Amino acid sequence: MPLIPNIIVTPLATTVCCTCEKWEGARVLLDGYCHSLADTIGYCQNIPDGSKKPSWQLPRKLAPEAACENWNPTG
């Protein structure tokens, strides 16, 4: 029996990693929502020198800890 992926849908106005323009991970932006796999891990580009840090960030994690002052909405 094939596994069915656990897809989460998040409004783009929600301040979480998958809705940030600086987050690189599997996602589809459609009709004001971010569609992402629940267990996927992405990379954050919030580092001032432009390097990517290995990301423990899951799509629904508030970026990076409780809130992210560098969060920018995906356009």
C-alpha contacts under 8 A as a table, 3 or more apart, distances in Angstrom:
res1	aa1	res2	aa2	distance
5	P	37	L	6.85
6	N	37	L	5.81
6	N	38	A	5.65
6	N	39	D	7.74
7	I	35	H	6.61
7	I	36	S	5.53
7	I	37	L	4.54
7	I	38	A	5.70
8	I	35	H	5.78
8	I	36	S	5.42
8	I	37	L	6.04
8	I	38	A	5.76
9	V	33	Y	6.34
9	V	34	C	5.61
9	V	35	H	4.65
9	V	36	S	6.58
10	T	14	T	6.92
10	T	19	T	7.72
10	T	33	Y	5.42
10	T	34	C	5.12
10	T	35	H	6.61
11	P	14	T	5.65
11	P	19	T	7.82
11	P	32	G	6.09
11	P	33	Y	4.40
11	P	34	C	6.22
12	L	15	T	7.88
12	L	19	T	5.31
12	L	32	G	5.60
12	L	33	Y	5.11
12	L	34	C	6.07
12	L	73	P	6.98
12	L	74	T	7.02
13	A	19	T	7.37
13	A	73	P	6.94
14	T	19	T	6.82
15	T	19	T	6.68
15	T	20	C	7.34
15	T	62	L	6.32
15	T	63	A	7.35
15	T	67	A	7.52
15	T	68	C	7.83
15	T	71	W	6.99
15	T	73	P	7.91
16	V	19	T	5.75
16	V	20	C	6.79
16	V	59	P	6.78
16	V	60	R	5.34
16	V	61	K	5.48
16	V	62	L	4.41
16	V	63	A	5.56
17	C	20	C	5.38
17	C	23	W	5.96
17	C	44	C	7.92
17	C	57	Q	7.05
17	C	58	L	7.14
17	C	59	P	5.27
17	C	60	R	6.16
17	C	61	K	5.93
17	C	62	L	6.16
17	C	63	A	5.22
17	C	64	P	7.53
17	C	71	W	7.88
18	C	23	W	6.09
18	C	24	E	7.88
18	C	25	G	7.37
18	C	27	R	7.16
18	C	34	C	6.92
18	C	36	S	7.49
18	C	58	L	7.85
18	C	59	P	4.55
18	C	60	R	6.52
19	T	23	W	7.49
19	T	34	C	6.39
19	T	73	P	6.15
19	T	74	T	5.74
20	C	23	W	5.47
20	C	71	W	5.70
20	C	72	N	5.21
20	C	73	P	4.98
20	C	74	T	5.22
21	E	71	W	7.66
21	E	72	N	5.74
21	E	73	P	5.77
21	E	74	T	4.35
21	E	75	G	7.21
22	K	44	C	5.81
22	K	45	Q	5.12
22	K	46	N	6.54
22	K	71	W	7.54
22	K	72	N	7.21
23	W	42	G	6.43
23	W	43	Y	5.68
23	W	44	C	4.77
23	W	45	Q	6.44
24	E	42	G	5.23
24	E	43	Y	5.00
24	E	44	C	6.38
24	E	45	Q	7.84
25	G	40	T	7.25
25	G	41	I	6.41
25	G	42	G	4.12
25	G	43	Y	6.42
25	G	59	P	7.99
26	A	36	S	6.18
26	A	37	L	7.09
26	A	40	T	6.93
26	A	42	G	7.28
27	R	34	C	6.43
27	R	35	H	5.49
27	R	36	S	4.53
27	R	37	L	7.33
28	V	34	C	5.72
28	V	35	H	5.04
28	V	36	S	6.54
29	L	32	G	6.97
29	L	33	Y	5.76
29	L	34	C	4.63
29	L	35	H	6.31
30	L	33	Y	5.40
30	L	34	C	6.45
30	L	35	H	7.54
36	S	40	T	7.63
36	S	59	P	6.95
37	L	40	T	5.48
37	L	59	P	7.70
38	A	58	L	7.38
38	A	59	P	6.74
38	A	60	R	7.78
39	D	58	L	6.66
39	D	59	P	7.80
40	T	58	L	6.13
40	T	59	P	6.85
41	I	55	S	6.61
41	I	56	W	6.41
41	I	57	Q	5.80
41	I	58	L	5.01
41	I	59	P	6.86
42	G	55	S	5.81
42	G	56	W	7.47
42	G	57	Q	6.07
42	G	58	L	6.60
42	G	59	P	7.19
43	Y	52	K	6.33
43	Y	53	K	6.50
43	Y	54	P	6.22
43	Y	55	S	4.88
43	Y	57	Q	7.21
44	C	47	I	7.61
44	C	52	K	6.03
44	C	53	K	6.40
44	C	54	P	7.90
44	C	55	S	6.56
44	C	57	Q	7.95
45	Q	50	G	6.22
45	Q	51	S	6.56
45	Q	52	K	5.26
45	Q	53	K	7.30
46	N	50	G	7.18
46	N	52	K	7.80
46	N	70	N	6.60
47	I	50	G	5.42
47	I	51	S	5.98
47	I	52	K	6.78
47	I	53	K	7.40
48	P	51	S	7.64
57	Q	61	K	6.07
57	Q	63	A	7.44
57	Q	64	P	7.08
58	L	61	K	5.34
61	K	64	P	7.09
61	K	65	E	7.64
62	L	65	E	5.93
62	L	66	A	5.51
62	L	67	A	5.48
62	L	68	C	6.98
63	A	66	A	6.65
63	A	67	A	5.53
63	A	68	C	4.84
63	A	71	W	7.18
64	P	67	A	6.46
64	P	68	C	5.72
65	E	68	C	7.05
68	C	71	W	5.34
